[in-house]
Amino acid sequence: MACLGFPSHPSRCPCVTAKKTSEEGDKRSLPSMSDILEASRAQKLDLQLKTLGPFFRITATSLQTRAELGKAEGLIRFSFQGTQILHLDSMKLRRETLSMEKSIFGIGLFIGAVAIRHGYDSGCTTAQLLAINDSDLYHSKVS
C-alpha cells in the first residue's frame, strides 16, 4: 500500500494496515473505552479523546504532575468501498517519559488502545498507521 501524503517515497514511510475480522466462534471481546480509561488511571495516566467531525486527538497526561506525556492525532475516513477507516496520522511521546517509571511503550500502548477503540466504536473495519522511517530499530518493528 502506498503511503498517504508521500507516494513518491513508499519505502521511507509505508502504511501499516490492520483489518477487523470476525469469526463466529471467537468469544474474545475488546476492552471497552471505560476499561481502557480505568486501566490508565491505575497507572496514573489521564487519557482524553477529543473529536471534531472526523478528526480526533488523544492526549495522555500524568495525574501526578499534570504534564502532557504524549498525544496522537488522526481521522476517520471513508474508503472507495464504502467502509470506514481509522487513519492514525501521528503519535508523539515526550522525551521525559524515558526517565519515568512507566515504559514509553506502555504510554503509547494506552494511546493506541484509545485510538483503536474509538475507531471500532465508530464502525471502522480497517486501521492505518503511517510509519515513518526515523530509526532502523523502530521502523523494522512496523514495516
ROMARKOL-296820 format. One record per residue (C-alpha): y negated, z negated, x negated; residue in one letter. Coordinates in nm, 2 decimals, padded with zeros to 4 digits. Layout:
// ROMARKOL-296820
<r><Y>Y</Y><Z>Z</Z><X>X</X><r>A</r></r>
...
This chain:
// ROMARKOL-296820
<r><Y>00.00</Y><Z>00.00</Z><X>00.00</X><r>M</r></r>
<r><Y>-00.34</Y><Z>00.09</Z><X>-00.13</X><r>A</r></r>
<r><Y>-00.59</Y><Z>-00.19</Z><X>-00.19</X><r>C</r></r>
<r><Y>-00.87</Y><Z>-00.21</Z><X>00.07</X><r>L</r></r>
<r><Y>-01.20</Y><Z>-00.17</Z><X>-00.09</X><r>G</r></r>
<r><Y>-01.08</Y><Z>-00.04</Z><X>-00.43</X><r>F</r></r>
<r><Y>-00.84</Y><Z>00.26</Z><X>-00.35</X><r>P</r></r>
<r><Y>-00.90</Y><Z>00.41</Z><X>-00.70</X><r>S</r></r>
<r><Y>-00.75</Y><Z>00.10</Z><X>-00.87</X><r>H</r></r>
<r><Y>-00.43</Y><Z>00.02</Z><X>-00.69</X><r>P</r></r>
<r><Y>-00.27</Y><Z>-00.13</Z><X>-01.00</X><r>S</r></r>
<r><Y>-00.57</Y><Z>-00.36</Z><X>-01.05</X><r>R</r></r>
<r><Y>-00.57</Y><Z>-00.51</Z><X>-00.70</X><r>C</r></r>
<r><Y>-00.27</Y><Z>-00.44</Z><X>-00.48</X><r>P</r></r>
<r><Y>-00.25</Y><Z>-00.59</Z><X>-00.14</X><r>C</r></r>
<r><Y>00.04</Y><Z>-00.82</Z><X>-00.07</X><r>V</r></r>
<r><Y>00.16</Y><Z>-00.78</Z><X>00.29</X><r>T</r></r>
<r><Y>00.39</Y><Z>-01.00</Z><X>00.49</X><r>A</r></r>
<r><Y>00.52</Y><Z>-00.92</Z><X>00.84</X><r>K</r></r>
<r><Y>00.61</Y><Z>-01.16</Z><X>01.11</X><r>K</r></r>
<r><Y>00.98</Y><Z>-01.13</Z><X>01.22</X><r>T</r></r>
<r><Y>01.16</Y><Z>-01.29</Z><X>01.50</X><r>S</r></r>
<r><Y>01.53</Y><Z>-01.34</Z><X>01.52</X><r>E</r></r>
<r><Y>01.66</Y><Z>-01.48</Z><X>01.85</X><r>E</r></r>
<r><Y>01.90</Y><Z>-01.72</Z><X>01.67</X><r>G</r></r>
<r><Y>01.63</Y><Z>-01.86</Z><X>01.44</X><r>D</r></r>
<r><Y>01.53</Y><Z>-02.21</Z><X>01.57</X><r>K</r></r>
<r><Y>01.28</Y><Z>-02.29</Z><X>01.29</X><r>R</r></r>
<r><Y>00.92</Y><Z>-02.33</Z><X>01.40</X><r>S</r></r>
<r><Y>00.60</Y><Z>-02.30</Z><X>01.22</X><r>L</r></r>
<r><Y>00.39</Y><Z>-02.62</Z><X>01.18</X><r>P</r></r>
<r><Y>00.11</Y><Z>-02.64</Z><X>01.44</X><r>S</r></r>
<r><Y>-00.25</Y><Z>-02.64</Z><X>01.33</X><r>M</r></r>
<r><Y>-00.27</Y><Z>-03.01</Z><X>01.42</X><r>S</r></r>
<r><Y>00.04</Y><Z>-03.07</Z><X>01.20</X><r>D</r></r>
<r><Y>-00.13</Y><Z>-02.89</Z><X>00.90</X><r>I</r></r>
<r><Y>-00.46</Y><Z>-03.08</Z><X>00.95</X><r>L</r></r>
<r><Y>-00.28</Y><Z>-03.41</Z><X>00.98</X><r>E</r></r>
<r><Y>-00.08</Y><Z>-03.35</Z><X>00.66</X><r>A</r></r>
<r><Y>-00.40</Y><Z>-03.25</Z><X>00.48</X><r>S</r></r>
<r><Y>-00.58</Y><Z>-03.57</Z><X>00.59</X><r>R</r></r>
<r><Y>-00.29</Y><Z>-03.77</Z><X>00.45</X><r>A</r></r>
<r><Y>-00.38</Y><Z>-03.60</Z><X>00.11</X><r>Q</r></r>
<r><Y>-00.74</Y><Z>-03.70</Z><X>00.16</X><r>K</r></r>
<r><Y>-00.84</Y><Z>-03.34</Z><X>00.24</X><r>L</r></r>
<r><Y>-01.07</Y><Z>-03.23</Z><X>00.53</X><r>D</r></r>
<r><Y>-00.99</Y><Z>-02.87</Z><X>00.63</X><r>L</r></r>
<r><Y>-01.23</Y><Z>-02.68</Z><X>00.86</X><r>Q</r></r>
<r><Y>-01.18</Y><Z>-02.35</Z><X>01.02</X><r>L</r></r>
<r><Y>-01.49</Y><Z>-02.17</Z><X>01.14</X><r>K</r></r>
<r><Y>-01.48</Y><Z>-01.83</Z><X>01.32</X><r>T</r></r>
<r><Y>-01.74</Y><Z>-01.58</Z><X>01.42</X><r>L</r></r>
<r><Y>-01.59</Y><Z>-01.29</Z><X>01.61</X><r>G</r></r>
<r><Y>-01.31</Y><Z>-01.15</Z><X>01.40</X><r>P</r></r>
<r><Y>-01.43</Y><Z>-01.33</Z><X>01.08</X><r>F</r></r>
<r><Y>-01.32</Y><Z>-01.67</Z><X>00.96</X><r>F</r></r>
<r><Y>-01.39</Y><Z>-01.92</Z><X>00.69</X><r>R</r></r>
<r><Y>-01.17</Y><Z>-02.21</Z><X>00.59</X><r>I</r></r>
<r><Y>-01.32</Y><Z>-02.49</Z><X>00.37</X><r>T</r></r>
<r><Y>-01.14</Y><Z>-02.78</Z><X>00.20</X><r>A</r></r>
<r><Y>-01.35</Y><Z>-03.09</Z><X>00.14</X><r>T</r></r>
<r><Y>-01.25</Y><Z>-03.41</Z><X>-00.03</X><r>S</r></r>
<r><Y>-01.25</Y><Z>-03.70</Z><X>00.22</X><r>L</r></r>
<r><Y>-01.33</Y><Z>-03.93</Z><X>-00.08</X><r>Q</r></r>
<r><Y>-01.62</Y><Z>-03.75</Z><X>-00.24</X><r>T</r></r>
<r><Y>-01.72</Y><Z>-03.51</Z><X>00.04</X><r>R</r></r>
<r><Y>-01.73</Y><Z>-03.24</Z><X>-00.23</X><r>A</r></r>
<r><Y>-01.61</Y><Z>-02.89</Z><X>-00.13</X><r>E</r></r>
<r><Y>-01.29</Y><Z>-02.82</Z><X>-00.32</X><r>L</r></r>
<r><Y>-01.22</Y><Z>-02.47</Z><X>-00.20</X><r>G</r></r>
<r><Y>-01.26</Y><Z>-02.20</Z><X>00.06</X><r>K</r></r>
<r><Y>-01.11</Y><Z>-01.89</Z><X>00.20</X><r>A</r></r>
<r><Y>-01.26</Y><Z>-01.60</Z><X>00.40</X><r>E</r></r>
<r><Y>-01.12</Y><Z>-01.32</Z><X>00.59</X><r>G</r></r>
<r><Y>-01.09</Y><Z>-01.14</Z><X>00.92</X><r>L</r></r>
<r><Y>-00.85</Y><Z>-01.04</Z><X>01.19</X><r>I</r></r>
<r><Y>-00.85</Y><Z>-00.66</Z><X>01.23</X><r>R</r></r>
<r><Y>-00.65</Y><Z>-00.41</Z><X>01.43</X><r>F</r></r>
<r><Y>-00.41</Y><Z>-00.16</Z><X>01.28</X><r>S</r></r>
<r><Y>-00.37</Y><Z>00.21</Z><X>01.39</X><r>F</r></r>
<r><Y>-00.05</Y><Z>00.10</Z><X>01.56</X><r>Q</r></r>
<r><Y>-00.25</Y><Z>-00.14</Z><X>01.79</X><r>G</r></r>
<r><Y>-00.12</Y><Z>-00.46</Z><X>01.62</X><r>T</r></r>
<r><Y>-00.34</Y><Z>-00.73</Z><X>01.48</X><r>Q</r></r>
<r><Y>-00.36</Y><Z>-00.80</Z><X>01.10</X><r>I</r></r>
<r><Y>-00.47</Y><Z>-01.12</Z><X>00.93</X><r>L</r></r>
<r><Y>-00.67</Y><Z>-01.00</Z><X>00.63</X><r>H</r></r>
<r><Y>-00.75</Y><Z>-01.27</Z><X>00.37</X><r>L</r></r>
<r><Y>-01.03</Y><Z>-01.14</Z><X>00.16</X><r>D</r></r>
<r><Y>-01.08</Y><Z>-01.43</Z><X>-00.08</X><r>S</r></r>
<r><Y>-00.96</Y><Z>-01.77</Z><X>-00.17</X><r>M</r></r>
<r><Y>-01.17</Y><Z>-01.97</Z><X>-00.42</X><r>K</r></r>
<r><Y>-01.08</Y><Z>-02.31</Z><X>-00.56</X><r>L</r></r>
<r><Y>-01.33</Y><Z>-02.52</Z><X>-00.77</X><r>R</r></r>
<r><Y>-01.26</Y><Z>-02.59</Z><X>-01.13</X><r>R</r></r>
<r><Y>-01.30</Y><Z>-02.96</Z><X>-01.06</X><r>E</r></r>
<r><Y>-00.96</Y><Z>-02.95</Z><X>-00.88</X><r>T</r></r>
<r><Y>-00.78</Y><Z>-02.90</Z><X>-01.21</X><r>L</r></r>
<r><Y>-00.86</Y><Z>-03.26</Z><X>-01.32</X><r>S</r></r>
<r><Y>-00.77</Y><Z>-03.41</Z><X>-00.98</X><r>M</r></r>
<r><Y>-00.45</Y><Z>-03.59</Z><X>-00.90</X><r>E</r></r>
<r><Y>-00.37</Y><Z>-03.32</Z><X>-00.64</X><r>K</r></r>
<r><Y>-00.24</Y><Z>-03.00</Z><X>-00.77</X><r>S</r></r>
<r><Y>-00.47</Y><Z>-02.69</Z><X>-00.74</X><r>I</r></r>
<r><Y>-00.17</Y><Z>-02.52</Z><X>-00.58</X><r>F</r></r>
<r><Y>-00.15</Y><Z>-02.80</Z><X>-00.32</X><r>G</r></r>
<r><Y>-00.51</Y><Z>-02.74</Z><X>-00.20</X><r>I</r></r>
<r><Y>-00.45</Y><Z>-02.36</Z><X>-00.20</X><r>G</r></r>
<r><Y>-00.13</Y><Z>-02.41</Z><X>00.00</X><r>L</r></r>
<r><Y>-00.32</Y><Z>-02.61</Z><X>00.27</X><r>F</r></r>
<r><Y>-00.59</Y><Z>-02.35</Z><X>00.29</X><r>I</r></r>
<r><Y>-00.33</Y><Z>-02.07</Z><X>00.31</X><r>G</r></r>
<r><Y>-00.14</Y><Z>-02.26</Z><X>00.58</X><r>A</r></r>
<r><Y>-00.45</Y><Z>-02.28</Z><X>00.80</X><r>V</r></r>
<r><Y>-00.52</Y><Z>-01.91</Z><X>00.75</X><r>A</r></r>
<r><Y>-00.16</Y><Z>-01.81</Z><X>00.84</X><r>I</r></r>
<r><Y>-00.16</Y><Z>-02.04</Z><X>01.14</X><r>R</r></r>
<r><Y>-00.49</Y><Z>-01.90</Z><X>01.26</X><r>H</r></r>
<r><Y>-00.35</Y><Z>-01.55</Z><X>01.23</X><r>G</r></r>
<r><Y>-00.03</Y><Z>-01.65</Z><X>01.41</X><r>Y</r></r>
<r><Y>-00.23</Y><Z>-01.82</Z><X>01.69</X><r>D</r></r>
<r><Y>-00.45</Y><Z>-01.50</Z><X>01.72</X><r>S</r></r>
<r><Y>-00.15</Y><Z>-01.28</Z><X>01.77</X><r>G</r></r>
<r><Y>-00.13</Y><Z>-01.13</Z><X>01.42</X><r>C</r></r>
<r><Y>00.21</Y><Z>-00.97</Z><X>01.32</X><r>T</r></r>
<r><Y>00.10</Y><Z>-00.89</Z><X>00.97</X><r>T</r></r>
<r><Y>-00.09</Y><Z>-01.08</Z><X>00.70</X><r>A</r></r>
<r><Y>-00.26</Y><Z>-00.92</Z><X>00.40</X><r>Q</r></r>
<r><Y>-00.38</Y><Z>-01.09</Z><X>00.08</X><r>L</r></r>
<r><Y>-00.60</Y><Z>-00.90</Z><X>-00.16</X><r>L</r></r>
<r><Y>-00.45</Y><Z>-00.98</Z><X>-00.51</X><r>A</r></r>
<r><Y>-00.69</Y><Z>-00.92</Z><X>-00.79</X><r>I</r></r>
<r><Y>-00.55</Y><Z>-00.90</Z><X>-01.15</X><r>N</r></r>
<r><Y>-00.77</Y><Z>-01.17</Z><X>-01.31</X><r>D</r></r>
<r><Y>-00.50</Y><Z>-01.31</Z><X>-01.53</X><r>S</r></r>
<r><Y>-00.14</Y><Z>-01.19</Z><X>-01.62</X><r>D</r></r>
<r><Y>00.01</Y><Z>-01.53</Z><X>-01.53</X><r>L</r></r>
<r><Y>-00.12</Y><Z>-01.55</Z><X>-01.17</X><r>Y</r></r>
<r><Y>-00.12</Y><Z>-01.17</Z><X>-01.10</X><r>H</r></r>
<r><Y>00.25</Y><Z>-01.15</Z><X>-01.19</X><r>S</r></r>
<r><Y>00.33</Y><Z>-01.40</Z><X>-00.92</X><r>K</r></r>
<r><Y>00.18</Y><Z>-01.20</Z><X>-00.63</X><r>V</r></r>
<r><Y>00.24</Y><Z>-00.84</Z><X>-00.74</X><r>S</r></r>
